[in-house]
Amino acid sequence: MRTATTVPAPLDRSRAGVAGAVASAVVALVMGVLSAIFDVELGSLAVAAVGGWAIGVAVVWGAVGFGDGRRPASLGMLAAILGALTWLAASLVDYLVSLAILPGSTRPFGERIAAQPFIDYLGQQLSLVDALQVALLVIVAWRSAR
């Protein structure tokens, strides 16, 4: 007598990328706004850790759903890359919001961007907290997707 075996569903890497990118965008928006408006430093580490977890979970959900226990290493790598890109996107949100709400500026928004390019702004903002944010986003996203 034969027994039925279940064949696991194939990984859906494109859906994993989309789900991870959506989570990444939400986390970047939250981190960027908190940094620009409220100037949150150490609290952003907690947001980075929770955000990394959300990115990793979203990647796994997109690839296999919650019913399948398979989690190949490539999902962890995708989540880690999205975690690093999240930090960069959060820095861009911080930059744009900071320029938009710059008090006392008489220049139009486009001139403010031209006067201080994003790369120059990024170089001035790098700190130990930023390095810890990147590390938390990457490591927690990678770990939660494994």
Wavefront OBJ file of the C-alpha trace (Angstrom):
o trace
v 0.000 0.000 0.000
v 1.326 3.407 -0.949
v 1.191 6.380 1.354
v 0.654 9.857 0.043
v 3.515 12.261 0.453
v 3.081 15.944 0.335
v 5.284 17.853 -2.009
v 6.257 21.235 -0.619
v 5.233 24.215 -2.666
v 8.062 25.856 -4.595
v 9.654 28.987 -3.223
v 8.212 32.174 -4.640
v 11.271 34.425 -4.664
v 9.584 37.290 -6.490
v 6.779 37.386 -3.934
v 9.400 37.227 -1.185
v 11.165 40.234 -2.701
v 7.959 42.227 -3.002
v 6.820 41.415 0.548
v 10.265 42.250 1.911
v 10.414 45.487 -0.090
v 7.017 46.600 1.246
v 8.121 45.906 4.832
v 11.419 47.651 4.102
v 9.630 50.748 2.782
v 7.406 50.979 5.853
v 10.366 50.584 8.216
v 12.401 53.163 6.266
v 9.533 55.650 6.424
v 9.125 55.197 10.184
v 12.859 55.412 10.875
v 13.346 58.424 8.605
v 10.442 60.405 10.026
v 11.419 59.630 13.632
v 14.947 60.764 12.933
v 14.009 63.925 11.021
v 11.131 65.215 13.114
v 11.814 63.910 16.599
v 15.598 63.502 16.352
v 15.355 60.073 17.971
v 18.779 58.491 18.366
v 18.840 55.531 20.737
v 15.149 54.753 20.295
v 15.878 54.219 16.625
v 17.867 51.125 17.591
v 14.675 49.505 18.866
v 12.900 50.504 15.660
v 15.786 49.004 13.645
v 15.576 45.711 15.549
v 11.807 45.424 15.165
v 12.083 46.566 11.556
v 14.713 43.930 10.794
v 12.442 41.285 12.268
v 9.504 42.544 10.170
v 11.588 42.445 6.991
v 12.762 38.882 7.665
v 9.255 37.664 8.462
v 7.854 39.364 5.358
v 10.477 37.705 3.141
v 9.682 34.263 4.559
v 5.945 34.835 4.306
v 6.310 35.941 0.705
v 8.426 32.925 -0.226
v 6.716 30.040 1.545
v 3.832 31.356 3.616
v 3.604 30.457 7.277
v 2.720 26.797 6.894
v 5.981 25.502 5.450
v 9.070 25.067 7.629
v 11.568 25.388 4.777
v 13.760 28.433 4.942
v 16.705 28.301 2.570
v 19.755 30.449 3.189
v 18.966 32.596 0.160
v 15.971 34.045 2.003
v 18.230 35.205 4.826
v 20.557 36.845 2.310
v 17.640 38.615 0.608
v 16.386 39.865 3.981
v 19.872 41.082 4.965
v 20.257 43.013 1.699
v 16.834 44.562 2.183
v 17.844 45.482 5.745
v 20.884 47.405 4.493
v 18.822 49.119 1.791
v 16.251 50.027 4.444
v 18.838 52.030 6.345
v 19.829 53.870 3.172
v 16.173 54.602 2.346
v 15.551 55.780 5.931
v 18.504 58.153 5.596
v 17.013 59.502 2.365
v 13.634 60.044 4.069
v 15.415 61.791 6.948
v 17.278 64.010 4.459
v 14.183 64.980 2.478
v 11.989 65.620 5.525
v 14.758 67.602 7.229
v 15.093 69.836 4.162
v 11.333 70.182 3.787
v 10.798 71.380 7.366
v 13.972 73.477 7.586
v 12.956 76.416 9.785
v 13.585 79.931 8.546
v 14.628 78.951 5.047
v 13.637 81.293 2.251
v 14.943 79.018 -0.495
v 12.643 76.770 -2.499
v 12.908 73.027 -1.824
v 14.810 72.343 -5.067
v 17.476 74.899 -4.180
v 17.893 73.392 -0.725
v 18.518 69.983 -2.308
v 21.009 71.510 -4.771
v 22.836 73.319 -1.962
v 23.326 70.144 0.053
v 23.346 66.913 -1.993
v 22.284 63.690 -0.305
v 25.803 62.195 -0.375
v 27.213 65.226 1.465
v 24.388 65.068 4.007
v 24.942 61.353 4.516
v 28.651 61.830 5.166
v 27.931 64.402 7.872
v 25.328 62.238 9.598
v 27.228 58.970 9.986
v 27.754 57.977 13.611
v 28.059 54.959 15.871
v 24.268 54.873 16.212
v 23.956 54.650 12.413
v 26.427 51.761 12.318
v 24.422 49.991 15.026
v 21.192 50.615 13.088
v 22.660 49.021 9.969
v 23.999 46.083 11.982
v 20.643 45.525 13.701
v 18.654 45.788 10.482
v 20.936 43.388 8.621
v 21.519 40.815 11.372
v 17.948 40.686 12.696
v 16.470 40.547 9.174
v 18.895 37.770 8.197
v 18.263 35.824 11.391
v 14.472 36.122 11.297
v 14.401 34.862 7.708
v 16.385 31.703 8.516
l 1 2 3 4 5 6 7 8 9 10 11 12 13 14 15 16 17 18 19 20 21 22 23 24 25 26 27 28 29 30 31 32 33 34 35 36 37 38 39 40 41 42 43 44 45 46 47 48 49 50 51 52 53 54 55 56 57 58 59 60 61 62 63 64 65 66 67 68 69 70 71 72 73 74 75 76 77 78 79 80 81 82 83 84 85 86 87 88 89 90 91 92 93 94 95 96 97 98 99 100 101 102 103 104 105 106 107 108 109 110 111 112 113 114 115 116 117 118 119 120 121 122 123 124 125 126 127 128 129 130 131 132 133 134 135 136 137 138 139 140 141 142 143 144 145 146
